[in-house]
């Protein structure tokens, strides 16, 4: 009588998260069988929240400078009294001071939307994925952009000092991206160009291969889905950027 096949070795959430960085193929194979997400969510949320906290001085200075510029170009702001303008500044500065606390909520919303988009392309490509796998994949890959990249944004802004940030363009340009090659581009173009950088491309590759490995999604659908996920937000952001 033949011996039963040995069960696959169990992987911890932390080991899978580590493999996303150093051995993604192994991470995706593990996520297909063991869709761990909680550890990745906690680690990414902590890194991102730390980055957001470190960026508070830069964001506050950016808000103050932006409103001062708007007072010179926007008639609705210009007609306000000094006290009214100061109240707006105080409110915006106060929001920036506490916004980092909401980072886990932003992360949750972002990864839920990512998982839903993956489900759509799973249906289109007739893959065998499910929401649990896709949510786990989305949360683990989020470490790259929502965790590491945003922590670096906060750290660099803190080290450079708040006076270096006078507009949203300064914040968009903090990490390497195509926007570095077009320094005088309009804000909307800057948002789009800033979306093409090492961390977004890293995420794009991980999502595309992750969808193929965890759900047997066809390569073309996986790559299109990854592009929608990574750059769709930039298109929306550019549409509202001022």
matplotlib code that plots the C-alpha trace (Angstrom):
import matplotlib.pyplot as plt

x = [0.0, 1.5, 2.4, 0.3, 1.8, 3.4, 1.5, 2.9, 4.9, 3.0, 4.4, 3.9, 2.5, 5.9, 7.9, 5.5, 5.8, 9.6, 9.5, 7.4, 10.6, 13.3, 11.6, 8.2, 7.6, 7.7, 5.5, 2.8, 2.9, 2.4, -0.4, -2.3, -2.5, -2.3, -3.7, -2.2, -2.8, -3.0, 0.8, 1.3, -1.4, 0.0, 3.6, 2.5, 0.2, 2.9, 5.5, 3.0, 1.7, 5.3, 6.0, 2.8, 3.8, 7.3, 5.8, 3.6, 5.9, 6.4, 2.7, 1.8, 4.3, 3.0, -0.6, 0.4, 2.4, -0.3, -3.0, -0.8, -0.3, -4.0, -4.8, -3.0, -4.6, -8.0, -10.6, -12.7, -9.7, -8.5, -11.8, -11.7, -10.6, -7.2, -9.0, -11.0, -7.9, -6.1, -9.0, -8.7, -5.0, -5.5, -8.1, -5.9, -2.8, -4.8, -6.0, -2.5, -1.4, -3.8, -4.2, -1.5, -3.9, -6.2, -3.5, -4.7, -8.2, -6.7, -4.7, -7.7, -9.8, -6.9, -6.3, -10.1, -10.4, -7.3, -8.8, -12.1, -10.2, -8.3, -11.7, -12.9, -9.9, -10.1, -13.6, -12.5, -9.6, -11.5, -8.9, -9.5, -8.9, -11.2, -11.5, -9.6, -6.5, -6.7, -7.1, -4.1, -2.1, -3.1, -2.1, 1.2, 2.2, 1.1, 4.2, 6.2, 4.3, 2.0, 4.7, 8.3, 7.8, 5.6, 7.9, 10.8, 8.6, 8.1, 11.8, 13.2, 10.7, 11.7, 15.4, 15.1, 13.0, 9.5, 10.9, 11.7, 8.0, 6.0, 3.5, 2.1, 4.6, 7.5, 5.9, 5.2, 8.9, 10.3, 11.0, 12.7, 10.2, 9.7, 8.7, 12.3, 13.0, 10.3, 10.7, 8.5, 5.5, 2.0, 0.7, -1.6, 1.3, 3.5, 1.0, 1.0, 4.8, 5.4, 3.4, 6.1, 9.0, 10.9, 8.3, 5.3, 7.0, 8.1, 4.5, 3.2, 5.5, 4.6, 0.8, 1.0, 3.0, 1.1, -2.3, -0.9, 0.6, -2.2, -5.1, -3.9, -4.9, -3.7, -0.6, -2.3, -5.2, -2.8, -0.6, -3.6, -5.1, -1.9, -1.6, -5.2, -4.4, -1.1, -1.8, -5.6, -5.3, -2.8, -5.2, -7.9, -5.5, -4.4, -8.0, -8.5, -5.0, -4.8]
y = [0.0, 3.4, 6.0, 9.2, 12.3, 14.5, 17.6, 20.9, 22.7, 25.5, 29.0, 31.8, 35.1, 36.8, 34.3, 34.8, 38.6, 38.2, 36.0, 38.7, 40.8, 38.1, 35.1, 36.1, 32.8, 31.0, 33.6, 33.2, 29.5, 29.7, 32.3, 30.0, 27.4, 29.6, 33.1, 34.8, 38.5, 39.8, 39.9, 41.7, 44.2, 45.0, 45.4, 47.6, 49.7, 50.4, 51.3, 53.5, 55.2, 55.9, 57.4, 59.6, 60.7, 61.6, 63.6, 65.8, 68.8, 68.8, 68.4, 71.2, 73.5, 72.5, 73.3, 76.7, 77.6, 76.3, 78.4, 81.4, 80.9, 80.4, 83.7, 85.4, 83.4, 82.2, 85.0, 83.0, 82.7, 86.2, 87.7, 86.1, 88.1, 87.3, 85.7, 83.4, 82.4, 81.7, 79.5, 77.5, 77.1, 76.0, 73.4, 72.0, 71.9, 70.1, 67.5, 66.8, 66.3, 63.4, 62.0, 59.3, 57.6, 56.8, 55.1, 51.6, 52.5, 53.9, 50.7, 48.5, 50.4, 50.2, 46.5, 45.7, 47.7, 45.9, 42.5, 43.3, 44.4, 41.1, 39.2, 41.0, 40.0, 36.5, 36.2, 37.6, 35.1, 32.2, 31.8, 29.8, 32.5, 33.7, 36.8, 35.4, 34.6, 38.0, 40.0, 38.1, 38.8, 42.5, 43.0, 41.3, 43.1, 46.4, 46.2, 47.6, 50.8, 51.3, 50.3, 50.6, 53.5, 55.6, 55.1, 56.4, 59.4, 60.3, 59.7, 61.7, 64.6, 64.6, 64.6, 67.4, 69.5, 71.1, 74.2, 72.1, 71.4, 74.3, 72.5, 69.1, 68.9, 68.8, 65.8, 63.9, 64.4, 63.0, 59.5, 58.6, 58.6, 60.0, 63.3, 63.9, 64.3, 66.9, 69.2, 72.0, 69.8, 70.9, 69.3, 66.9, 65.7, 65.5, 63.2, 60.8, 60.9, 60.4, 57.2, 55.6, 54.8, 51.9, 51.1, 51.2, 49.1, 46.6, 46.4, 46.1, 43.1, 41.4, 41.8, 40.5, 37.4, 37.0, 36.8, 34.2, 32.1, 32.3, 32.1, 30.7, 33.9, 34.2, 36.4, 39.1, 39.5, 39.5, 42.3, 44.4, 44.0, 44.9, 48.1, 49.1, 48.5, 50.3, 53.3, 53.6, 55.5, 57.9, 58.7, 59.5, 61.6, 63.5, 64.3, 66.1, 67.6, 71.4]
z = [0.0, -1.0, 1.5, 1.5, 0.0, 2.6, 3.4, 2.2, 4.9, 6.5, 6.1, 8.6, 7.6, 8.3, 6.2, 3.3, 3.6, 3.6, 0.6, -1.3, -1.2, -1.7, -3.2, -4.7, -6.5, -3.2, -1.6, -4.3, -4.0, -0.3, -0.7, -3.0, -0.3, 2.8, 2.1, 5.2, 5.3, 8.9, 9.5, 6.2, 7.1, 10.5, 9.2, 6.2, 8.3, 10.9, 8.3, 6.4, 9.6, 10.7, 7.3, 7.5, 11.0, 9.9, 7.0, 9.2, 9.4, 5.6, 4.9, 7.3, 5.7, 2.3, 3.3, 4.6, 1.5, -0.9, 0.8, 0.7, -3.1, -3.6, -1.9, -4.7, -7.6, -6.4, -6.0, -3.6, -1.2, -1.9, -0.8, 2.7, 5.7, 7.3, 10.2, 7.8, 6.0, 9.2, 10.3, 7.1, 7.7, 11.3, 10.3, 7.5, 9.7, 12.4, 10.0, 8.8, 12.5, 13.0, 9.5, 10.1, 12.5, 9.6, 7.6, 8.4, 7.1, 3.8, 3.5, 4.1, 1.5, -1.0, -0.7, -0.8, -4.1, -5.4, -4.5, -6.2, -9.4, -9.3, -9.0, -12.2, -14.2, -12.7, -14.1, -17.4, -17.7, -16.1, -13.4, -10.2, -7.7, -4.9, -2.8, 0.1, -2.1, -3.8, -0.6, 0.8, -2.3, -2.3, 1.3, 1.0, -2.1, -0.5, 1.6, -1.3, -2.0, 1.0, 3.5, 2.3, -0.2, 2.1, 5.0, 2.8, 1.8, 5.4, 6.4, 3.5, 4.1, 7.8, 7.0, 4.4, 6.7, 6.2, 4.4, 1.4, 0.7, -0.6, -2.9, -3.7, -6.5, -4.0, -2.3, -5.5, -6.5, -3.3, -4.6, -8.0, -10.9, -14.4, -12.9, -12.1, -15.8, -16.3, -13.3, -14.7, -15.7, -14.7, -11.5, -13.3, -15.5, -12.4, -10.7, -13.6, -14.1, -10.4, -10.6, -12.8, -10.5, -8.9, -6.3, -8.5, -11.2, -8.5, -7.3, -10.9, -11.6, -8.3, -8.9, -12.4, -11.5, -8.3, -10.1, -12.4, -9.7, -7.1, -9.5, -12.8, -14.5, -18.1, -18.5, -20.7, -18.3, -15.3, -16.8, -17.8, -14.4, -12.7, -14.8, -13.9, -10.2, -10.1, -12.4, -12.1, -8.9, -10.5, -13.2, -10.7, -8.6, -11.7, -12.6, -9.3, -8.8, -8.8]

ax = plt.figure().add_subplot(projection="3d")
ax.plot(x, y, z, "-o")
ax.set_aspect("equal")
plt.show()
